[in-house]
Amino acid sequence: MSTTSSSTREAEKLERRLHPRVPVFYLSRLSTPQCPADDAVVVDLSVGGCRVHSTVQVRPGMEVHLQIALPNQ
């Protein structure tokens, strides 16, 4: 009998990444075709993508525009 919950198994599947993620804190602006640009923060980066915290509602498959303010530039 397995003691691992289905939510734990789902989380483990989501964490299988092809590229390692690097923690960052980059100020940015995020917009969608339906929402004007709003402040956001990029919190990790990898070769395959990034994680962004924002108040803009984004669904899987939705087109987004992200402007990242790189440090010292």
Long-range contacts (C-beta under 8 A, 24 or more apart in sequence): 17-46, 17-48, 18-47, 18-48, 19-46, 19-47, 19-48, 20-46, 21-45, 21-46, 21-51, 22-46, 26-68, 26-69, 26-70, 26-71, 27-68, 27-69, 28-52, 28-66, 28-67, 28-68, 28-69, 29-66, 29-67, 30-54, 30-56, 30-58, 30-64, 30-65, 30-66, 30-67, 31-56, 31-64, 31-65, 32-56, 32-58, 32-62, 32-63, 32-64, 32-65, 33-63, 37-65, 37-67, 40-66, 42-66, 42-68
